[in-house]
Amino acid sequence: MKLLTEFKMMKNFWFLFSLLMFITSCSSDSDDVVTSLPTTVEQGEKIILKDVIVVDENTIKLEWTISGKNAYQSFQFSRKTSENGTSESLNQESGNTFVKIDANVPFTPYIDYQVVGYSNNGQTIKSNIVSYKRPNIKLLNIRPTDALFDSDNGSMFVFGNDGNILRYDITSGTVTKEISTGATLGYSFLGTFGGQKELYVPRNDGWVYIYNPNDLSLIDQINFGSNVTSVVLADNKLYGTTGDISNVSLKCFDRASKQLVSTNGSYQFGRIKKIANTSSSFFFITTNVSPTNLIRFNYNTNGTFINKFEDSYHGNHPLNHRIFEALPNGNGFLTAMEGAIYNSNLVFTGQLPSGNSGLSSFDFDSNNIIAGTDKKTIEFYNLSSYAKVNSINTERYPFKVFNYGNKVVSLSSTNTFNINSSYAEPPANVIVEIFNK
């Protein structure tokens, strides 16, 4: 009996022992499947990125060395254009290469580079970070939709796609003021009322805000009733193109009383330019219909409508509200990247001899038309004959050009602006360039 009891106890012991070993075995196998331990990087494994070698403003040469026992499959390169910005990757190089050429260096004041090596044994090694700083590049933190210039004091007003406005001083090369309007802005106007300059800014909420151009403080506002796309001050009357129905879309308000004087129109929305040497006559280019239409409106000094007439072409010749300036002699206007010329009766008379260049902006001095191009140049055309008389090479693509005494000021960007597309992104990485004539 005693032997039988001992036998049963031994049998139970071996059963429990076998069960425990089975459970332990299963647990160990499971850990092997689901657990992934990080590879430990051996001390001494380093990639040392040397200081950048500047080939030219567009090209940087990177060189690096390695230490330790690793052999590398490849090297990846990251680049940042601000200290807190997001990294972008450049093309990889093989593991036996220790030189990298960046031939498309961004036109920014700050760039970081770093090398990441992928070794044959699965390790990832990061290099030190090397910075390249160019303090002479002063980017404006705005993507402009338009700009105005006060040649009396060298102030530029830049209007952004986010509703911001900044004032840039040419003499000091600094932004002296920036404000956020909280609106989508139309084409603004710099005028004089009561002996004081005022900046008239149309908004998509139906208001025109009036700012002191010296400090961008708000001094007044006028309600036009619906989305305002452009404004002009003439004879102390403020004219604005709106989204109201066609026959009342062009409105005239008295600047002093802020009362509505008259309404007229032909199309919803548009951009107007005052005709020089007239009291209150305007060229009007539509902004939201196809084909683009052209109208001339005539008013008297009191803001009373006199008459209007349209062109007879309806799309046969270039018209573009984004590039549109009245000639200073009152004889017509320029428009479109082709440099189309129209006389004061809306008759197409020809084009500027711009060759293969697309034009981006117009301004004038006493003798010349000044035009920015998509070929990184500023061209000069005689005001009378339209013959090309001079050319200046720019560092970047001129978006807006302005006459400033014996100099030309260009609001330029690193990308060309597709002026013919209503969906084109505004210029990026904007700088101010100044040239002697």
C-alpha positions as CSV (number, residue, x, y, z in Angstrom):
1,M,0.0,0.0,0.0
2,K,2.8,2.3,0.9
3,L,4.6,1.5,-2.3
4,L,1.5,2.2,-4.3
5,T,1.1,5.6,-2.7
6,E,4.7,6.6,-3.4
7,F,4.3,5.5,-7.0
8,K,1.3,7.7,-7.4
9,M,3.2,10.7,-5.9
10,M,6.1,10.2,-8.2
11,K,3.8,9.9,-11.2
12,N,2.1,13.2,-10.2
13,F,5.5,14.9,-9.7
14,W,6.7,13.9,-13.2
15,F,3.4,15.0,-14.7
16,L,3.6,18.4,-13.1
17,F,7.2,18.8,-14.0
18,S,6.5,17.9,-17.6
19,L,3.6,20.4,-17.7
20,L,5.7,23.2,-16.3
21,M,8.5,22.5,-18.9
22,F,5.9,22.6,-21.6
23,I,4.4,25.9,-20.5
24,T,7.9,27.4,-20.1
25,S,8.8,26.2,-23.6
26,C,5.7,27.7,-25.1
27,S,6.3,31.0,-23.4
28,S,9.9,31.2,-24.6
29,D,8.9,30.4,-28.2
30,S,6.2,33.2,-28.1
31,D,8.8,35.8,-27.0
32,D,11.1,35.0,-29.9
33,V,8.3,35.7,-32.4
34,V,6.9,39.0,-31.1
35,T,9.9,40.8,-29.4
36,S,12.2,42.9,-31.5
37,L,15.2,44.3,-29.7
38,P,16.8,47.5,-31.0
39,T,20.3,47.2,-32.5
40,T,22.9,48.7,-30.2
41,V,25.2,51.1,-32.0
42,E,28.8,50.4,-31.1
43,Q,30.7,53.2,-29.6
44,G,33.0,55.0,-32.1
45,E,30.6,54.6,-35.1
46,K,30.3,58.2,-36.4
47,I,29.6,60.1,-39.5
48,I,31.2,63.5,-39.4
49,L,29.8,66.1,-41.8
50,K,32.2,68.8,-42.7
51,D,31.4,72.5,-43.2
52,V,29.6,73.2,-46.4
53,I,31.6,74.2,-49.5
54,V,29.8,77.0,-51.4
55,V,30.2,76.6,-55.1
56,D,27.8,79.4,-56.0
57,E,24.5,80.7,-54.7
58,N,22.6,77.8,-56.1
59,T,25.2,75.0,-55.4
60,I,26.5,73.5,-52.2
61,K,29.1,70.7,-51.9
62,L,28.9,68.4,-48.9
63,E,31.8,66.1,-47.7
64,W,31.9,63.7,-44.8
65,T,34.0,61.1,-43.1
66,I,33.2,58.0,-41.1
67,S,34.8,56.3,-38.1
68,G,34.4,52.9,-36.6
69,K,34.0,49.4,-38.2
70,N,30.8,49.9,-40.2
71,A,30.5,49.6,-43.9
72,Y,27.6,51.5,-45.4
73,Q,25.0,50.5,-48.0
74,S,23.9,54.1,-48.6
75,F,23.7,57.7,-47.3
76,Q,20.5,59.8,-47.1
77,F,20.6,63.6,-46.9
78,S,18.1,65.9,-45.2
79,R,17.8,69.6,-45.6
80,K,15.8,72.2,-43.6
81,T,15.3,75.9,-44.5
82,S,14.6,77.0,-41.0
83,E,15.6,76.0,-37.5
84,N,12.1,74.7,-36.6
85,G,11.1,73.7,-40.1
86,T,10.3,70.3,-41.7
87,S,13.2,68.4,-43.2
88,E,13.1,67.4,-46.9
89,S,15.1,64.5,-48.3
90,L,17.6,64.8,-51.1
91,N,18.6,61.9,-53.4
92,Q,20.5,59.0,-51.8
93,E,24.2,58.2,-52.5
94,S,25.9,54.9,-52.4
95,G,27.8,53.8,-49.4
96,N,31.2,54.2,-51.0
97,T,30.6,57.9,-51.8
98,F,31.6,60.7,-49.5
99,V,30.7,63.7,-51.6
100,K,27.2,65.1,-52.3
101,I,26.3,68.1,-54.6
102,D,23.2,70.0,-53.8
103,A,22.6,71.9,-57.1
104,N,19.2,73.4,-56.1
105,V,20.0,75.3,-53.0
106,P,16.8,77.1,-51.8
107,F,17.1,80.9,-51.8
108,T,16.7,81.3,-48.1
109,P,18.8,82.8,-45.3
110,Y,19.1,79.6,-43.4
111,I,19.8,76.0,-44.4
112,D,20.6,72.9,-42.3
113,Y,22.1,69.7,-43.7
114,Q,22.5,66.3,-42.1
115,V,23.7,62.9,-43.4
116,V,22.1,59.6,-42.3
117,G,24.1,56.4,-43.0
118,Y,22.5,52.9,-43.4
119,S,25.1,50.2,-42.6
120,N,25.4,46.7,-43.9
121,N,24.5,45.3,-40.5
122,G,21.3,47.3,-40.2
123,Q,22.5,50.2,-38.1
124,T,21.4,53.8,-38.8
125,I,24.0,56.4,-38.0
126,K,23.2,60.2,-38.0
127,S,25.8,62.8,-38.6
128,N,26.2,66.2,-36.9
129,I,24.1,69.0,-38.4
130,V,25.8,71.7,-40.4
131,S,24.1,75.1,-40.9
132,Y,24.6,77.5,-43.8
133,K,23.5,81.1,-43.1
134,R,23.1,83.9,-45.5
135,P,22.1,87.0,-43.6
136,N,22.0,89.2,-46.7
137,I,18.9,87.4,-47.9
138,K,16.0,89.1,-46.3
139,L,12.8,87.2,-47.2
140,L,9.4,88.8,-46.6
141,N,7.1,86.5,-44.8
142,I,4.2,87.0,-47.2
143,R,2.8,85.5,-50.4
144,P,1.8,88.6,-52.3
145,T,-1.3,89.1,-54.5
146,D,-0.5,92.7,-55.2
147,A,1.8,95.6,-54.1
148,L,1.7,99.4,-54.3
149,F,4.6,101.8,-54.0
150,D,4.9,105.4,-52.7
151,S,7.8,106.9,-54.6
152,D,7.7,110.1,-52.4
153,N,9.1,108.3,-49.4
154,G,10.2,104.8,-50.7
155,S,7.5,102.8,-49.0
156,M,6.1,99.6,-50.5
157,F,2.8,98.1,-49.4
158,V,2.5,94.3,-50.0
159,F,-0.8,92.5,-49.8
160,G,-0.8,88.8,-49.0
161,N,-3.1,86.0,-49.9
162,D,-3.8,85.5,-46.2
163,G,-5.2,89.0,-45.8
164,N,-2.0,90.5,-44.3
165,I,-0.5,93.8,-45.3
166,L,3.1,94.8,-44.7
167,R,4.8,98.1,-45.1
168,Y,8.4,97.9,-46.3
169,D,10.9,100.8,-46.1
170,I,13.3,100.8,-49.1
171,T,15.9,103.0,-47.3
172,S,16.3,100.8,-44.2
173,G,15.5,97.5,-46.0
174,T,13.1,96.5,-43.2
175,V,9.4,95.8,-42.7
176,T,8.3,98.7,-40.5
177,K,4.7,97.4,-39.9
178,E,2.6,94.4,-40.6
179,I,-1.1,93.9,-39.9
180,S,-3.7,91.1,-40.3
181,T,-7.0,92.2,-41.8
182,G,-8.9,88.9,-41.4
183,A,-10.3,89.3,-44.9
184,T,-9.6,88.4,-48.6
185,L,-8.3,91.6,-50.2
186,G,-9.0,93.1,-53.6
187,Y,-6.8,95.6,-55.5
188,S,-6.0,98.5,-53.2
189,F,-5.3,102.2,-54.0
190,L,-3.0,104.8,-52.6
191,G,-4.6,108.2,-52.8
192,T,-4.7,111.7,-51.2
193,F,-7.7,113.1,-49.3
194,G,-7.7,116.4,-47.4
195,G,-4.0,116.8,-48.0
196,Q,-3.2,113.5,-46.4
197,K,-2.3,110.2,-48.0
198,E,-4.6,107.3,-47.5
199,L,-4.5,103.6,-48.3
200,Y,-7.8,102.2,-49.5
201,V,-8.2,98.5,-49.1
202,P,-11.2,96.6,-50.6
203,R,-12.4,93.5,-48.8
204,N,-14.6,90.5,-49.5
205,D,-17.0,91.3,-46.7
206,G,-18.2,94.4,-48.6
207,W,-16.1,97.0,-46.7
208,V,-13.3,99.3,-47.8
209,Y,-10.9,99.9,-45.0
210,I,-9.0,103.1,-45.0
211,Y,-5.5,103.1,-43.4
212,N,-2.9,105.7,-42.6
213,P,0.0,104.6,-44.9
214,N,2.6,105.7,-42.3
215,D,1.7,103.1,-39.7
216,L,-1.2,101.1,-41.2
217,S,-3.5,102.3,-38.5
218,L,-7.2,102.1,-39.4
219,I,-8.7,105.6,-39.8
220,D,-12.1,105.0,-41.5
221,Q,-14.2,102.5,-43.4
222,I,-17.0,102.6,-46.0
223,N,-19.5,99.8,-46.6
224,F,-20.0,99.0,-50.3
225,G,-22.6,96.3,-49.5
226,S,-20.9,93.3,-51.2
227,N,-17.5,91.8,-52.1
228,V,-15.3,94.7,-53.4
229,T,-12.6,93.7,-55.9
230,S,-10.9,97.0,-56.6
231,V,-11.1,100.7,-55.7
232,V,-9.9,104.1,-57.0
233,L,-10.1,107.5,-55.5
234,A,-10.8,110.4,-57.9
235,D,-12.0,113.9,-57.2
236,N,-12.6,112.9,-53.6
237,K,-15.0,110.2,-54.7
238,L,-14.2,106.5,-54.0
239,Y,-15.1,104.2,-56.8
240,G,-15.4,100.4,-56.2
241,T,-16.2,97.3,-58.3
242,T,-18.4,94.9,-56.4
243,G,-20.3,91.6,-56.6
244,D,-23.7,93.3,-56.9
245,I,-25.8,92.7,-59.9
246,S,-24.3,93.9,-63.2
247,N,-26.1,97.2,-63.7
248,V,-25.2,98.5,-60.1
249,S,-21.9,96.7,-59.6
250,L,-19.7,99.9,-60.0
251,K,-20.4,102.2,-57.0
252,C,-19.3,105.7,-56.2
253,F,-19.2,107.0,-52.6
254,D,-18.3,110.5,-51.4
255,R,-15.1,110.1,-49.3
256,A,-16.0,112.9,-46.9
257,S,-19.7,111.9,-46.1
258,K,-19.3,108.2,-47.0
259,Q,-22.7,108.4,-48.7
260,L,-23.5,106.6,-52.0
261,V,-23.4,109.0,-54.9
262,S,-24.2,106.8,-57.9
263,T,-24.3,103.2,-59.2
264,N,-23.7,101.8,-62.6
265,G,-22.0,98.8,-64.2
266,S,-21.9,96.2,-66.9
267,Y,-20.5,93.0,-65.1
268,Q,-20.2,91.8,-61.6
269,F,-16.6,92.1,-60.3
270,G,-13.7,93.7,-62.2
271,R,-10.7,95.9,-61.8
272,I,-10.6,99.6,-62.7
273,K,-7.8,102.0,-63.5
274,K,-8.2,105.8,-63.7
275,I,-7.5,107.3,-67.1
276,A,-4.8,110.0,-66.8
277,N,-5.7,113.6,-67.8
278,T,-9.4,112.9,-67.3
279,S,-11.6,114.0,-64.4
280,S,-13.2,110.6,-63.5
281,S,-12.9,108.2,-66.4
282,F,-11.9,104.6,-65.9
283,F,-10.8,101.5,-67.8
284,F,-12.6,98.4,-66.5
285,I,-11.5,94.8,-67.1
286,T,-13.7,91.9,-65.9
287,T,-12.3,89.4,-63.4
288,N,-14.7,86.5,-63.5
289,V,-16.2,86.1,-67.0
290,S,-14.9,84.4,-70.2
291,P,-14.1,85.8,-72.6
292,T,-12.6,88.8,-70.6
293,N,-14.5,92.0,-71.3
294,L,-13.3,95.6,-71.4
295,I,-15.4,98.7,-70.7
296,R,-14.7,102.4,-70.4
297,F,-16.8,104.4,-67.8
298,N,-17.0,108.2,-67.8
299,Y,-18.2,110.3,-64.8
300,N,-18.2,114.0,-63.9
301,T,-16.4,115.4,-61.0
302,N,-19.4,115.0,-58.8
303,G,-19.5,111.3,-59.3
304,T,-22.5,111.4,-61.6
305,F,-22.4,108.7,-64.4
306,I,-22.2,110.1,-67.9
307,N,-21.7,107.2,-70.3
308,K,-19.9,103.9,-71.0
309,F,-18.9,101.8,-73.9
310,E,-17.3,98.3,-74.5
311,D,-14.6,97.0,-76.7
312,S,-15.7,95.2,-79.9
313,Y,-13.3,92.3,-79.6
314,H,-14.6,90.1,-76.7
315,G,-11.5,88.0,-76.3
316,N,-9.8,88.4,-79.7
317,H,-6.8,90.1,-78.1
318,P,-5.0,89.7,-74.8
319,L,-6.7,91.1,-71.6
320,N,-5.7,90.3,-68.1
321,H,-6.7,92.2,-64.9
322,R,-3.7,90.8,-63.0
323,I,-1.3,92.9,-65.1
324,F,-3.0,96.1,-66.0
325,E,-1.8,99.7,-66.0
326,A,-3.1,102.9,-67.5
327,L,-0.5,104.8,-69.6
328,P,0.6,108.0,-67.8
329,N,-0.2,110.2,-70.9
330,G,-3.9,109.2,-70.9
331,N,-3.6,107.5,-74.3
332,G,-4.6,104.1,-73.2
333,F,-3.3,101.2,-71.1
334,L,-1.1,98.1,-71.1
335,T,-2.2,94.6,-70.1
336,A,-1.4,90.9,-70.2
337,M,1.9,89.1,-70.3
338,E,2.1,89.8,-74.1
339,G,2.3,93.5,-73.4
340,A,-0.9,94.3,-75.3
341,I,-1.5,98.0,-76.0
342,Y,-5.0,99.6,-76.2
343,N,-5.8,103.2,-76.8
344,S,-8.2,105.3,-74.8
345,N,-11.1,104.2,-77.1
346,L,-10.4,100.6,-76.3
347,V,-8.9,99.9,-79.7
348,F,-6.1,97.2,-79.7
349,T,-3.1,98.8,-81.3
350,G,-0.3,96.2,-80.9
351,Q,2.1,94.7,-78.4
352,L,5.4,95.6,-76.8
353,P,8.4,93.9,-78.5
354,S,9.0,91.5,-75.6
355,G,10.2,88.6,-77.8
356,N,10.0,85.3,-75.9
357,S,9.6,86.9,-72.5
358,G,6.3,87.0,-70.7
359,L,5.7,90.3,-68.9
360,S,4.7,90.3,-65.2
361,S,4.3,94.0,-64.2
362,F,4.4,97.5,-65.6
363,D,5.4,100.9,-64.2
364,F,6.6,104.2,-65.8
365,D,9.2,106.9,-65.6
366,S,9.1,110.1,-67.7
367,N,10.4,108.4,-70.8
368,N,9.9,104.7,-70.5
369,I,7.6,101.8,-69.8
370,I,9.3,99.6,-67.1
371,A,8.4,95.9,-67.3
372,G,9.3,92.8,-65.3
373,T,9.7,89.5,-67.1
374,D,9.6,85.8,-66.5
375,K,13.2,85.6,-67.7
376,K,14.7,87.4,-64.7
377,T,15.0,90.7,-66.4
378,I,13.5,94.2,-66.2
379,E,12.9,95.7,-69.7
380,F,12.6,99.4,-70.7
381,Y,10.5,100.4,-73.6
382,N,10.2,104.0,-75.0
383,L,6.8,105.5,-74.1
384,S,6.3,107.0,-77.5
385,S,7.7,104.5,-79.9
386,Y,7.5,101.4,-77.7
387,A,11.0,100.4,-78.9
388,K,13.1,98.4,-76.4
389,V,15.9,100.7,-75.0
390,N,17.4,98.9,-72.0
391,S,17.5,95.7,-70.0
392,I,18.5,94.9,-66.4
393,N,19.2,91.3,-65.2
394,T,17.6,90.5,-61.8
395,E,18.5,87.8,-59.3
396,R,15.0,86.5,-59.0
397,Y,11.7,86.7,-60.9
398,P,10.1,90.2,-60.8
399,F,6.5,90.1,-59.6
400,K,6.0,93.9,-59.3
401,V,8.3,96.6,-60.5
402,F,8.3,100.2,-59.5
403,N,10.1,103.4,-60.7
404,Y,12.0,105.1,-57.9
405,G,14.0,108.1,-59.1
406,N,17.2,106.8,-60.8
407,K,16.5,103.3,-59.5
408,V,14.1,100.5,-60.1
409,V,12.6,98.5,-57.2
410,S,11.4,94.9,-57.8
411,L,9.4,92.7,-55.5
412,S,10.8,89.4,-56.7
413,S,10.4,85.8,-55.9
414,T,12.1,82.4,-56.4
415,N,9.2,81.1,-58.6
416,T,7.6,82.6,-61.7
417,F,3.9,83.5,-61.3
418,N,1.5,82.0,-63.8
419,I,-0.3,85.2,-64.5
420,N,-2.7,83.6,-66.9
421,S,-4.1,81.1,-64.4
422,S,-6.7,82.0,-61.9
423,Y,-5.6,78.9,-59.8
424,A,-1.9,79.8,-59.8
425,E,-0.2,79.9,-56.4
426,P,1.1,83.3,-55.3
427,P,4.9,84.0,-55.5
428,A,6.9,82.4,-52.7
429,N,10.2,83.4,-51.0
430,V,9.8,87.0,-51.8
431,I,12.6,89.6,-51.6
432,V,13.1,93.2,-52.6
433,E,15.7,94.0,-55.3
434,I,16.9,97.5,-56.1
435,F,18.8,98.4,-59.3
436,N,20.3,101.5,-60.8
437,K,18.8,102.4,-64.2
